[in-house]
Amino acid sequence: MSGLGWMYGRDLPLVSVTFARGLTPRRLLERMGADPATLAERSSAAFREDFGDILFEDDAYVVTAGRYGSWAWAWEHSSWLCVEGDELLAAVSDGTAALALHANEKPMVEFRYAENGRLVTGLNTLLGIGPEHRSGHDPHRFDSELRALGALPDTEETGPLGLRGLFYRLAEGLGVGMDQADLHTGKALTARLRPRPDRTP
């Protein structure tokens, strides 16, 4: 499936993925603060050997990275640094564009888009997609796209795609995607991210 197609309808209790246009996966992880001592291409067996015991600990910050078209992606297996503040996404978007998608079981979906070191649009569906729940210097940048997908941006109506589907499709419109096989099988670039300065390891 193209784009994020394999994610639709899947039972994914946590989704935390950062995309960057025009960067290599290694450069993306470096901008995200990957520990250089852990940054390496690993087979699925080596990945399990190195990270299997900590993979689902939220303070382990284990990440897998790859590329889809012109976008690099980085999947956080059990953490959500990508949406904990503007600093990480701003650093990733320096000189380019970056996108963070986050979803959990609350249910909540976050869509955060930045360009040239600055958050453009932040949408958080925990309370809805009305104007009072937006952030960024252009919080309505994607309103026309949301309406085309059946949502009503100034209300709580998310349309026929539901919370996750709406933001997956909005992200796909920017050209992002991931191949499931790149995340789970074969060799992939992997690392541990450093926590934010205000977090304890």
Buried (B, 14 or more C-beta within 10 A) or exposed (E): EEBBBBBBEEEEEBBBBBBBBEBEBBBBBBBBBBEEEBBBEBEEEBBEEBBEEBEEEEEBBBBBBBBBEEBBBBBBBBBBBBBBEBBBBBBBBBEBBBBBBBBBEEEBBBBBBBBEBBBBBBBBBEEBBEEEBBEBEEBEBBBEBBEEBBBBBBEEEBBEBBBBBBBBBBBBEBBBBBBEEBBEEEEBBBBBBBBEEEEEE
